[in-house]
Amino acid sequence: MQYRHNEKQITFLCASPSFIGPIFEESVVLILESDSDGALGVIINKPTGQILSELKPEFRGSLIGECEVFNGGPLGQNQLSLGVCYLDETDEPVFEFGIPDDKMNEILNGGKVIQSGAFVGYSSWGPGQLNEEIDEGVWIEMKTDTSFLAPIRPEQQWEAICMVNFPEFKDLKPDFDVSELSN
C-alpha cells in the first residue's frame, strides 16, 4: 500500500483524554485512507526506541538507516512501511507512505525533509466503525497542515493536540513551545 498526500489539509486522530487501553491510549493516528469501506492509518507518536538499521542491517550507514521506528498499530506487525513528510519543488508539504527504499533515500538525500519514519504495523477500521468511535468521543478528529506536528517530538504530539483542542489542557506546562502550534 502506497499513499501520497499533497493536499493542504490532512486528517489526524487524537485519542480522547478519557481513552484507556494498551494500544491507542494517548495515540495520534495519521489517516491514510477513509471511505465507505472503512479507514486506514498509522500511529505516528509511539516510537519503539529503535532506528531502522537496527531492524534491517542492510541500511547501516545510510540516511534511511537513521529513520526512527514507530509502532504504527496493532495490525500487520510483520509489515514495515516507510513514511516521510517533505517539501516538494514548490516548497509545499507532501506526505508519502509505503514508499520503496530507493524513493525514500532519494527524498532523504534531497534535504527538504520535515519528518520521516519507519512504521511497524498499521491501524484500520471497518465500514462506519471510525465514525461511530468519533461520535462516541473515543477520537478527536483534526484536519490540519501536514507539517503541523513537525516541531514537536513524537512522544509529545498527543499532548500538543490536546492543548490546541481542549481548554482544560492549556494550564499544562509542556517542555515545548506551544506558540508554534496553529490550526
N, C-alpha and C positions, 0 to 999 in steps of 0.2 A: 504494500500500500504506500503510495507516494502522494503527498499533498503539497500544494503551493498556494499560499495566501499572499496577495499583494493589495488587498483592499485596505482602506484607511482604518477600518474597524475590524476587530477580531473578538471572538467570544471567549471569555474566561468564566469558569465556575469557581466559586469560593465556598467551601463547606461552611455551613451555618455555625456560628459560635456555640450553639447548643448541640451540635452533632457530636456523637461519641461513637467511636469504632476504630478498630485497629488499622484499617487501610486508609480511609478517607478523612479521618479527623485532622483538622487544620490543613486540608489539601487545597491546592489551586490546580484546576484542570483546564488545559487549553483544549477547546473543542475543535476538532479537525473536520468533522462532518456531522451534519444534523439534518434529517429529513423525515418523511413519514415512515421510513423503515427503522428508525432509531437514531442513535447518536454514538460517536466515537471520539475519544480524546485521550490525552496523556497528562498524568500528574507532572507538574513542572517544578515543584518545590520540595521534593523528597530526595535529596542527594544520598547516594549509597556510601559516600566516603572514598570511592574509587575513581580512577581515571581509566579511560578506555584501554590504554596499553596494558593495564593490569588484567583485563579480561581477554584481550586479544594481543598477544605479544608481537604480532606482525606489525603493529602500529607504533612500536617503541621508536623514539627519536623523531617522530613526525608531529605536526600540529594536531592532526586528528587523534593521535595517541594521548594528547593532553586534555581532551574533552572530558568534562565531568560526567559521571554516570548517574542516572536518576532512576528511581523506581517509578515507572510510568503507569503502573496499575496492576491489578490482580490477574488479568488475563494475559495469555501469551508470554508467560515468564521465561520461555525458552527463546523468545524473539528479541533481537536488539535492533533498534531503529535510530538513525541519526537525524537530528533536527538542528536548524540554525536560523537565526534571525539576523539579517544583514541589510545594508543599504545598497540598492541597485545603482545603476549608472546615472540615474537622475536623483540620487540620494533619498529615494522613497524606501520605507521599510518593507521587507519581504520576509515571510516565514516559509521555510521549506522543511518538510518532514518525510522521513522514509527515503531519503536520497542515497544514491550509491556512494561508496567510499571515494571514488575519483572526483565526483561532483563536490563532495564535502571538502576534500583537500583543495580543490580549485577555489571555492568560496573562502576558506580559511586563509589561503595564501593571498587573497585579494585585498585583505586589510581593512574591510569595512564591516567587520562582524560586530554585532551588538551582543549576542549571546549564542552559545552553541552547547550541545549536549548529546549524550547517547542515552537512550531510554530503553530499559528492560521492562517489557510488558506494556499493556495499554488498558484503557477503561472503556466499557461500552454499555449502552442501554437499549432495551428493546423498544418497539413502537409505543410511543406515548409515555414510556416509563420516566424519562428525564423530565418532561413537562409536569408529570404528576409530582415528582420529587421537588421540583422548583415551587409548585403550587403549595406543597406541604411545608415549605420552608427549610428543606434539607440543604438546598443550594441557593446561593445568591448569584444571579447571572449578571455579568458585567461586560458590556461591549466597549472596547477601548482600542487605542492605537497599539500596534504590535510591539512597540518599544516601551510601553508603559512601565513595565517591571524591570527594565534594563538596569537602572541604577541601584536596585535592591537585590541583596544576596538572596538566593533561592529560599533558604530557611526563614527569611523574614517576609516573604511575599504575602503569606496569608494574613499576617498582622497588618501589613501595609494596605491591603484591600479592605480589611475590616475598618481601618482608621478612616478611609475615604467614604465608606458606605454607612457606618454606624456612629452616630454622635457620641454614644457612651464610650467608645474606644478612643476618642480624641484626648482624653486625660492621660492615656498611657504615655510613657516616656521611652520611645524607641531609640535604638542606637543607630538610626539612620535619619537623614534629612527629609522630614515629611513634606517640606515645601517643594520637593522635586516631583511629588505625585500630583497628577492632574487628570481629569477625565477628558 
